[in-house]
Amino acid sequence: MRSNCGFVIPAKAGIQKIPRNYRRAILAAALAACAATLTACWGGVWRPEAPAILRDYNKRGTTFLTAGDFDAALRSFNQALKEAQGKDDAMSEGYAYLNLARLFLSVADLQNAGAFTAKAHVIFERMGNREELAHAKLYFGSIARQAGKLDESEKHARDALEIFLELDKPEAVAAAYNNLALVLIAQGKLKEAEDALEEAEDFNGDDKDRRHTSAIYSARADLELSRKNLDKAVQWLAKALEHDRKMQNVYAVANDLARLAAALEKAPDPDTGMIADCYLRAFRVNMTMKLAARAEKDLQNLSRILTPLGRADELKLYVEQLSALKDELERRGSPLSAP
C-alpha cells in the first residue's frame, strides 16, 4: 500500500498534541502560499478566458467551474446540451446533464442535481454504456449522502465501484472508494472507511494525473475529525488547501478554508486570529464566485468570531457587500443564487 499519498504523519501524532505554534506555522505557510492564487481569483481579472481550442462546451464549462465562474459554467453546459440535442449526440448530451448535475451539486441544490443526474442515467442506460452509468451512480450516491440517506448512498457507491473494477478504470475506482469512505465515515464505520481510503490512495496513484488527491486528503480529514484527532485533521486539510491552490481550483480552496476554520474552532486553545482569517478568505472567494448562500454561511461564522474581538464596523462592511450581491442575483434571477 502507498503511504498516505506521500504525506508522512509523525508516528506519535495521535498521542502527542502538536504545539499551537507549530499548528499555526503549518497553516500560515499554506495560507501564504494561497495569496497569489486568491488575489488572481478575486482581483479585477480573475475570470478566465476559455482557450479558443476548447470548442467542446462541456470542457469549457468544466474550465469555468474549476476557476469558480459558475455563471459562465452554467452557460457553457447549457450550450453543450443545446448543441448535443441539435446533433442527436447522445453521449455529449449525457455528459452535459452530468456536468449540470455537478454544478448544482456544488451549490447544494440537490433537487436540480438529482433531476439532471436522472436524465443522464436514462441516456446512458439506453446506450448500454456501463462506465457512464456508474458515474451517474456516483452522483446519485453523493446526492443521497448530502440528503442524509446513507444506506442508499452506500449502495450507489458500491454498485459504481463494482462496475469500475470490472472495467479496470483506476481513476474511477479511486473516486468510488473515496465516495464510499465518506458514507462509511458518516455511518460511523471508521475502520471500514480507513480501508476504503487506502484503496482510493492506491488506485489514485495508478492514475497519472492523480485527479482525486485533494478529495482523498479531505476525506482523511473527515476520518480524523470523527476520531477526534484534531491536529491530524488540520494537517490533512492544510494539504488539501495547498493541492487545490496549485491546481487553481477556486471553489475547492474556499471550501478548504471554511473547513480549516471550523476544525480550528474545535481546538482546546483556539487561535481566533487564524480562524477569522480562514473564514474571511473563504467569504471573499465565495463572494467573488457570487455564491451568496456559501458566503452568508462564512459571514455567520465570521460574525461569531469578530464580534467578541470588537470588529463590528468591519463586520458591517461585509454584511453590506453580501446584501449587494443578493440584490444583484435577485435582479438577474440567477438559478445559482439559492440555496
N, C-alpha and C positions, 0 to 999 in steps of 0.2 A: 504494500500500500504506500502511496506517496504521502508524505507527512505534511498535512495542513497547508497544502498549496504552496509549499516553500516557506511558510511562516512558522518560525520556531518559538513556541511559548516556553518560558523558563519552567524547569521541572517542578519548582516549588511555588509556581504562581497561584495554584489553588489553595496553598496553605499560608504563604507569607503575603501579606497585603502590600501591593505596590504603593510606595510612598506617594503622597499627594503631589509633591513637586515633580516626581518622575512622570506621574499621570499627566500633569499639566504640560510637561515638556513634550510628551508624545503628541498631545492634541495641538499644542502651539505649532509644532512642526507641520502637522497635517493641514492646519488652517492657514498657515503662512504660505504653504505650497499652493493653496487654493486661490490666493489673491489674484494672480494674473488671469486665471481662467474665469473667475467670477466677475472680475472687472470687465472682461470681454463680454460676459453673459449679460450683465445688466447695464453696460455702458451704452453710448448712443449708437454704436454699430454692432450691437450684439446679435441681431438676426442674421442667420447665414443665408448666403445666396446658393441655391441649389446648382451644382455644376451642370453645365449645358449638356454634358454627355448623359445625364440621368433622364432619359426620355421616359423611362418607366415611372409612372406616377406613384406606384406603390413604394419604389425605392426613394423617390423624392420625399414622400410623406414620412418615411422612416428616418431620413436625414433630419427633417424638421422636428420630428418628435423627440429624437435624441438630444437635439440642440435646445429643446424647450419651447419651440414656436408651435403651440398646439393649434392655433387658428390656421396657420399655413399647412400643418399636417392634415387637418380635417379637410381643407380644400383639396389637397393632393389626393387623399384617399377617396374622396367623393368623385374626383375627376377620373381616378383609376377605375372606379366602379362603373362610371358612365361609359368610358371607352371600352371596357371589357364586355359590357352588355351590348354595346353597339356592334362589336365584332363577334359576338357569340363565343367569347373566350371564357369558358367555364373556369379554368384554372386561375386566371387573373381575377375573375370575379370573386372566387372563393378567397383568394389572398386579400382582396380589398375588404371583404367582410371581416376577415380575421384581424386585419390592421385596424379597422374601425372599432372592433371589439377591444383591441389592446389599448386604443386611445381612450375609450370611455372607461375601461377598467382602471386606467391610470388616474382618472379623476373620481374614482369610486362610484361611478354611475353604473351600478350592477344591472339595472333593468335594460339599458341600451346595450351594454356589453353582452348580456345573455342573448338578446334578440339577434344581434349581428353574428354571434358565435353559432346560434341555431341555423341561421341562413347558410353560413359556411359549411356546417355539418351536413346539411341536406345536399349541397352541391358535391362535396367530396364523397359522400355516400353513393350518390348517383353515378359518380365517375368510377367508383371502386378503388379510390386512392387511399389505401390504408395509412400511409405515412401522414397525410394531411388530416385524415380523420383523427389520428392520435393527437396531433397538435390541437385540434378542436377540443378533444377530451381534456387536455391540459388547461385550456381556457375555462371549460366548464368546471374543472376542479378548483381553479383559482377563485372563480366567482362563488362557488359553493362555500369555500373556506372563508371568504370575506363575509358571507352571509351567515356564518356560524353553523352550516350544515356539514359537519366534519366527516361523518360516515360516508355521505355522498361524495365529498371531496376526495376522500381516500380511495374510493372505488374508481373514480375517474383517473386519478394519478396512477394507480396500479394497472388499470386497463391500458393506459397510454404507454407505461413502462414496458409492459409485455410486448406490445407491438414494436416499439423501437428496438428492443433487444432482438426480436426475430429478424428485423430488417437491418441490424448491425449499423445503427446510426449513433455513434458515440456522443456527438454534441446534444442530440435529442435525449439520449439516455441520461446524460448528466442533468438536463433540465427536469426530467421526470423524477429522478431520485431526489433532486433538491425540492421540488414541489411536494413530494411525498414526505420528506423530512419536516417541512413546515406544518403539514397536517398532523404528523405524529407528535411534534412539539406541542401543538395546540391541544392534543388529546392527553398530554402528559406522559407519553411513551418515549421517554428521553433516551434510553439505551437503543431502542429501535431507530430513533431519529439520528443518533450519532452514527450508527451503522450505515444508514441511508446516505448521510453526508460524506462518509468515507468513500462510498461507491461513487457519489457525484464527483468528488475530487479526482478519483482515478479516471473516470470517463472524460471529465473536463480536461485532464492532462493529455488525453489522446486526441483532443480537438486542437488543431494547430493554432487556432485563434483564441482558444480558452475563453469563449464568449460568456461563460457563466461564472467567472471568477468572483465578481462582485456579489452576485446573488448568493453564492456559497459562503462568502465572508459574512454577509448579512444574516444568513440562516445560522451560521456558527454563533453569531452574537445572540440571536434569539435563544439558542440552546443554552448558552452560558447564563443568560438572564433568568431562564427558567430554573437553572441550578443555583441561582443567586451568587454566581461568580462574577461580580460586577467588573472587576479590573480586567478579567479576560474578555468580557463582553465589550468593554471600551476599546481594548486593543483591536478586536476584530472590526468594530465599527470604524475606527481610525483607518484601518487598512482598506475597508470598503470605500471610504471617502477619498483616500489617496488614489485608488484604482479608478474610481469614477471621474475624478479630476483629470487624470491622464487621458481617459477616453473621451473627455469633454461631454459627458452625459449629464446635462444640466439638471434634468428632472431628478435623477438619482442623487446628485450632490445635495439638492435641497432636502430630500428625504433622509439622507445620511446625517446631515446637520441637525435636523429635528430629533432624530433617534439618539444621536450623541448627547444632546441636551437632556433628553428625557432620562437616559441612562445615568448621566452625571448627577441628576437630581436625587437619585436613589442612594448616593454615597452618604456615609455617616458624617462626613465633613464636606458638604457640597461647596464647590467653588462657584459662587454666584456670578462672578465676573465672566468666567468661561461659559457658564450656562447661558447667560444673557447674550453673549457674543454668538453662540451657536444658533439660538433661536432668532436673533436679529438677522444673521446671514441667511437663514432659511426663509425668513419673512421676505427679505429683499429679492431673493431668487424667485420665489413664488409670485411676488408682485410683478416681476419682470415677465414671467410666463403668463401673467393675467389669470392665475388660478386663485380666485378670490376666497374660495372655501378653505383651501390649504393655508393661504396667507392669514385668514382670520383665526384659524386654529393656532398658528405660530404666534399671532399677536395676543391671543388669550393667555398662552403660556408665558410670553414675554411680559405681559402686564403683571402676572403673579410674581415675577422676579424683580421688575423695575420699580414697582410701586413702593415696596419697603425700602428701596435704595434712594428714594426721594427724586426719582427721574420722571415725574408725572408730566412735565412740559414736553419732554422728548416723546413720551408715550402718546400724548395728544397729537403730535405731528403724524405719527404712524397711523393713528385712527383716522385722521383726515385723509391720508393717502389711500387707505383701504376704502373709505366711503366714496372717494372719487372714482376708484376702479369699479366698484359695484354699480355706480351710476352709469359709467361708460358701458359696462356689459349689459345693463338693462336696456339702454338706448339701442344697442346693437342687436339685442335679442340673441346673444351668443348661446348656443346649446351647451357650451362648456362652462357656463357661469355657475352651475349648480351640479352636484351638491357642493 
